[in-house]
Amino acid sequence: MPLSLSLPPVAPVAPGPVAGPIVVLGGGAAGFFGAIACAEAHPTQPVLLLEKSPKLLGKVRISGGGRCNVTHACESAAQLIQHYPRGGRQLKEAFQKFGVVDTIAWFAKRGVALKTEADGRMFPTTDSSETIARALEDAARQAGVRIFTRTAAEQIVPLPAGGFSLTLSGEGSAALGTTLQVSRLLIATGGNPKSGAYDWLRKLGHTVAEPVPSLFTFNVPASPLRELPGVSVPHARVVIAGEKLQYEGPLLVTHWGVSGPAVLKLSAWGARRLHELGYHSTALINWVPAHTDETLRPWVQQFRLDNGKKQVAAHPQFGLPTRLWRTLVEQAGLGPETRWSDVPAKSQNRLLELLLRTPLQVQGKTTYKEEFVTCGGIPLAEVNFKTMESRRVPGLYFAGEVLDVDGITGGFNFQAAWTTGFLAGQAMAAATAPQVVA
């Protein structure tokens, strides 16, 4: 008699996902993190990363003056989201799933230690962005991600049965063919303020919040401070006259105007309004933000009584740099030899006004190249932030700056890239894994 084997029943498998590789468009921070997370979570699923330019991880390499400001030391998601002019509310749950602690652990697992500076910014202990770039490239290679540079998706067509058909151009098309069917698609192409840059996403059925620059410096061609390039103040308040826009922090006088964290962060929070104003406004600088009219006037009057014989210009007050103090004194109409006891009321009032509200006529902006960021992109209501999948096009995912999410300077934009890329990668892996039916 034939031998009869009693085998356990095999669990039926649900209908499989759409065939084809998972493709990530964009070889930046979010794209790499998404590709790595997907490939590590689903090792048998082919994952391709396509980058249009010849270089990978360009912003990672130039960030932080070549040091790469990886993230920012924040204790909780609630604290972290306070640093995002747009997207903070939607990112809260995402940061709870993959936040700063997870980022630190991710890089530590790959041999990269991070350090925290006094202001909370975190950098690799090597102080080299190449350390971060190499870690990402090595992790992608070890996970089996196939990377193609100089390769663009010229057309993306959703397929009736699911997935997408990509029309490729460039070097990658030689290996992949000019037409490629993919099962899932992650868009991590970054921000782009050029008009029409997102028309291809509109064709897929998405709307786009008009991209405008964020994190930029102010051009002040007729600056009263033009003779003071390089002078910095550790704490100043910048206010846009007639607007509800202000920010406090370090301020740097440049050859072309003003920069520093106070200006950069103000430009982020006010990105859209400043764009509407055509980047023309009056910025009022308070060099002594601890004071108001009510507190500064009696202070100066008392100082004048106590120090009448001292020359005003020769003794800087409030910890202000000597060159800045002398410039303000001169603009108040006081000579270099004028003593406090000889200061007329008009000049005293003028000095008080300059200390609290030095007016700068802003005429244009200059991109802060190391941290160039855009405000705008895919509206957040059109994306499921649990998975980063489009609510309009199944199988389409977004990560990084292509979303209408942006943070202030200090490592916050990279953290958003790591988080959204990781969640998208994990979700794509889960969506394409075989589903066993109980």
KOLTORKE-777441 format. One record per residue (C-alpha): residue in one letter; x, y, z. Coordinates in steps of 0.001 Angstrom, whole numbers. Example, Ala and Ser with C-alpha at 12.3 -4.5 7.8 and 13.67 -1.06 7.14 Angstrom:
KOLTORKE-777441
code_px_py_pz
A_12300_-4500_7800
S_13670_-1060_7140
***
This chain:
KOLTORKE-777441
code_px_py_pz
M_0_0_0
P_1232_3497_-694
L_2603_5319_2284
S_136_7900_3616
L_1573_11062_5176
S_-486_13166_7548
L_586_16806_7067
P_-736_19868_8920
P_-3118_21954_6863
V_-1515_24856_4983
A_-2967_28255_5811
P_-4457_29819_2715
V_-2762_32974_1468
A_-4805_36025_669
P_-4610_37444_-2843
G_-1126_38853_-3206
P_-275_42484_-3631
V_326_44030_-7023
A_3493_42655_-8586
G_6578_44734_-9124
P_9261_46405_-7050
I_8749_49185_-4565
V_10247_52384_-5913
V_11450_55433_-4008
L_11858_58667_-5949
G_14467_60912_-4352
G_17936_60185_-3011
G_17842_62501_-11
A_17384_61904_3700
A_13704_60891_3535
G_14160_58755_437
F_17074_56807_1873
F_15352_56276_5200
G_12196_55080_3464
A_14054_52689_1176
I_16141_51248_4018
A_13164_50807_6354
C_11189_49052_3627
A_14002_46741_2537
E_14884_45780_6106
A_11259_45056_7009
H_10585_43022_3840
P_13925_41541_2685
T_12457_39577_-228
Q_10739_42600_-1759
P_12850_44405_-4373
V_13323_48065_-3460
L_14683_50599_-5939
L_15799_54160_-5206
L_15913_56552_-8153
E_17675_59922_-7979
K_17453_62409_-10827
S_20787_64122_-10147
P_24247_62528_-10229
K_24736_62995_-6474
L_23046_61352_-3517
L_22251_62943_-156
G_23227_66431_-1290
K_21555_68332_1547
V_22859_65858_4128
R_26390_66584_2976
I_26170_70391_3173
S_23956_70690_6254
G_25368_72408_9301
G_28424_73683_7498
G_29387_70151_6484
R_28743_68731_9955
C_25112_67599_9409
N_22676_68705_12089
V_21013_65274_12333
T_18274_66114_14830
H_17510_68158_17946
A_17500_67032_21566
C_13825_67133_22541
E_12441_65032_25371
S_8989_64428_23923
A_6917_64605_20773
A_4894_67402_22364
Q_8069_69435_22791
L_9373_68563_19336
I_6310_69693_17395
Q_6625_73227_18799
H_9407_73806_16278
Y_7360_73209_13128
P_5585_76233_11613
R_3619_73787_9480
G_2821_70142_10190
G_3487_69970_13908
R_30_68716_14863
Q_76_65961_12249
L_3612_64940_13173
K_2896_64415_16868
E_1715_60806_16552
A_4397_60111_13959
F_7108_61323_16344
Q_5688_59054_19044
K_6306_56119_16695
F_9743_57243_15529
G_11233_60255_17278
V_14538_61711_18360
V_15441_58778_20621
D_14769_56366_17759
T_16927_58415_15398
I_19806_58368_17872
A_19424_54595_18299
W_19183_54017_14528
F_22512_55705_13877
A_24142_54194_16975
K_23217_50717_15716
R_25170_51543_12574
G_28226_52797_14418
V_27450_56519_14384
A_27429_58310_17739
L_25743_61690_18054
K_26575_64547_20415
T_24388_67354_21741
E_25550_70960_21664
A_24525_73652_24134
D_21626_74841_21980
G_20204_71323_21560
R_21451_70657_18048
M_22810_67153_17530
F_25737_66267_15278
P_27868_63181_14644
T_30816_63093_17033
T_33082_63169_13972
D_31720_66629_13063
S_31529_65365_9488
S_28395_64993_7391
E_30181_62289_5405
T_29781_60062_8463
I_25997_60320_8118
A_26013_59970_4338
R_28194_56859_4488
A_26010_55308_7186
L_22915_55774_5028
E_24584_54481_1870
D_26039_51469_3702
A_22686_50664_5328
A_20922_50847_1969
R_23471_48580_333
Q_23343_46056_3184
A_19540_46032_3020
G_19675_45253_-695
V_18330_48559_-2003
R_19248_49074_-5662
I_20234_52691_-6262
F_20177_54479_-9606
T_21410_58052_-10083
R_20790_60231_-13155
T_17426_58505_-13438
A_14094_60312_-13636
A_10461_59222_-13711
E_9092_61260_-16598
Q_5559_59942_-16211
I_3619_58155_-13474
V_394_56378_-14395
P_-1755_54595_-11770
L_-2818_51158_-13037
P_-6443_49944_-12822
A_-5467_46831_-10847
G_-3189_48772_-8512
G_398_49872_-8681
F_1911_52272_-11158
S_3580_52376_-14535
L_6667_54591_-14588
T_8233_55987_-17735
L_11938_56304_-17005
S_14737_58295_-18576
G_18426_58510_-17873
E_21008_55933_-16872
G_18637_53742_-14892
S_16431_53106_-17916
A_19205_51020_-19464
A_18969_48508_-16616
L_15282_48838_-15771
G_13779_49615_-19154
T_11955_52765_-20167
T_8702_51445_-18685
L_8598_49940_-15212
Q_5602_48539_-13350
V_5855_49080_-9601
S_3715_47923_-6700
R_4222_50876_-4355
L_5700_54319_-4920
L_7263_56682_-2372
I_7684_60309_-3391
A_10595_61858_-1477
T_11780_64399_-4020
G_12141_67305_-1587
G_10853_70842_-1770
N_10956_72974_-4899
P_9793_76608_-4991
K_9834_76820_-8796
S_6511_77444_-10490
G_5039_74255_-11935
A_7481_72019_-10079
Y_4641_69874_-8726
D_2422_69699_-11812
W_3164_65981_-12095
L_1680_65443_-8626
R_-1427_67390_-9597
K_-1846_65024_-12533
L_-1976_62153_-10039
G_-4969_63766_-8361
H_-3341_65746_-5568
T_-3550_69431_-4839
V_-404_71340_-3923
A_51_74178_-1450
E_2111_76726_-3364
P_5762_76184_-2431
V_7562_79285_-1190
P_10993_79630_423
S_11493_79288_4153
L_14639_79789_6238
F_16190_82771_4487
T_18058_85924_5469
F_16949_89531_4963
N_18507_91792_2353
V_18828_95389_3556
P_20589_97366_775
A_20427_100700_2626
S_21164_99242_6021
P_22229_101658_8761
L_24369_98729_9925
R_26171_98218_6612
E_29547_99093_8160
L_29177_96329_10758
P_29399_92994_8884
G_30292_90177_11230
V_28881_91843_14337
S_26636_89477_16267
V_24311_89868_19232
P_23431_86790_21316
H_19865_87894_21979
A_17734_90285_19948
R_14090_90529_18941
V_13118_90963_15288
V_9622_92301_14580
I_7989_92857_11186
A_6254_96227_11439
G_2488_96015_11038
E_2463_92212_11220
K_2093_89639_13971
L_5526_88282_13212
Q_8424_88366_15648
Y_11176_86112_16924
E_13974_86333_19470
G_17426_84835_19264
P_20991_85441_18079
L_21322_88037_15314
L_24163_88469_12823
V_24855_91572_10739
T_26012_90638_7226
H_27349_92482_4181
W_23896_92293_2606
G_21612_92711_5637
V_20870_90576_8677
S_20946_86847_9385
G_21288_84512_12340
P_18741_82261_14080
A_16375_85121_14963
V_15962_86041_11288
L_15974_82485_9965
K_13324_81311_12414
L_11202_84382_11784
S_11407_83667_8052
A_10155_80130_8693
W_7169_81128_10824
G_6332_83969_8458
A_7277_82267_5184
R_3928_82589_3467
R_3146_86119_4723
L_6610_87394_3801
H_6114_85907_337
E_2802_87759_52
L_4633_90963_980
G_7089_90370_-1844
Y_9910_90178_708
H_9604_93934_1227
S_8931_95039_4792
T_10282_97018_7706
A_12074_94911_10302
L_12378_96485_13741
I_15331_95252_15802
N_15153_95349_19590
W_18746_95006_20754
V_17653_94844_24409
P_14601_92520_24393
A_14590_92324_28186
H_13495_95969_28150
T_10433_97920_27044
D_9864_101675_26800
E_8612_101617_30382
T_11728_99933_31793
L_14455_101294_29520
R_13744_105010_29958
P_14141_105105_33780
W_17202_102862_33502
V_18918_105251_31088
Q_17932_108300_33113
Q_19399_106814_36277
F_22554_105716_34462
R_22928_109238_33117
L_22730_110692_36627
D_25248_108206_38010
N_27717_108401_35102
G_27429_111948_33825
K_31166_112377_33182
K_31503_109240_31061
Q_31585_109480_27286
V_28513_107756_25860
A_30239_106148_22875
A_33204_104886_24890
H_31197_102749_27304
P_28884_100210_25599
Q_25864_99166_27626
F_23644_96055_27784
G_26506_93837_26642
L_26254_95167_23090
P_29334_94943_20849
T_31398_98135_20850
R_31017_98742_17098
L_27242_98363_17270
W_26904_100605_20329
R_28987_103348_18719
T_26906_103159_15548
L_23663_103522_17495
V_25112_106426_19484
E_26206_108143_16267
Q_22774_107645_14679
A_21223_109195_17777
G_23109_112369_16874
L_25800_112136_19533
G_29474_112787_18882
P_32279_110463_19995
E_33237_112822_22838
T_29718_113544_24134
R_29320_112854_27855
W_26162_111474_29389
S_25546_114715_31279
D_25513_116621_27968
V_23042_114378_26126
P_20048_116490_25034
A_16554_115078_25516
K_16040_114655_21761
S_19162_112515_21377
Q_18311_110498_24469
N_14881_109721_23031
R_16454_108827_19700
L_18916_106446_21370
L_16096_104765_23288
E_14145_104335_20061
L_17126_102802_18262
L_17828_100385_21109
L_14231_99171_21048
R_13308_99573_17378
T_16140_100045_14900
P_14300_100108_11551
L_15681_98102_8640
Q_14082_98366_5201
V_14056_94780_3950
Q_14186_94496_171
G_14503_90868_-785
K_15964_87725_690
T_18990_85500_403
T_18660_81744_585
Y_20339_80138_3542
K_21979_77459_1408
E_22907_75040_4167
E_19325_74803_5396
F_17284_75641_2303
V_13710_74664_3033
T_10368_75264_1379
C_6984_75994_2871
G_4320_74227_843
G_3845_70922_-942
I_1295_68140_-573
P_-1476_69291_1817
L_-1407_67320_5043
A_-5111_66488_4883
E_-4382_64424_1773
V_-1967_62084_3583
N_-2522_59436_6260
F_216_60250_8780
K_11_56781_10321
T_1423_55292_7109
M_2313_58339_4976
E_56_56908_2253
S_-1953_59183_14
R_-5637_59427_876
R_-6348_59996_-2805
V_-4142_57505_-4639
P_-3767_54022_-3093
G_-195_52764_-3081
L_1306_56255_-3295
Y_3322_57490_-308
F_5037_60741_639
A_7970_61596_2913
G_10125_64590_3645
E_9887_68085_2307
V_7549_67282_-566
L_4905_67459_2171
D_3624_70789_3463
V_5752_70276_6570
D_8732_72370_7559
G_10668_73100_10698
I_12888_75892_11897
T_16654_75615_11759
G_18255_73259_14273
G_17844_69715_12934
F_14049_69681_12870
N_13683_69252_9121
F_15968_66230_9133
Q_13990_64704_11998
A_10792_65085_9965
A_12566_63403_7045
W_13778_60460_9154
T_10349_60004_10739
T_8167_60239_7634
G_10613_58159_5603
F_10703_55423_8236
L_6916_55251_8591
A_6431_55171_4825
G_9023_52422_4397
Q_7498_50267_7118
A_4003_50763_5726
M_5031_49834_2179
A_6745_46707_3450
A_3649_45687_5399
A_1384_46378_2431
T_3382_44152_74
A_4087_41277_2465
P_2048_38078_1872
Q_-1067_38105_4028
V_-1840_34794_5716
V_-5564_34133_6177
A_-6474_32463_9482
***
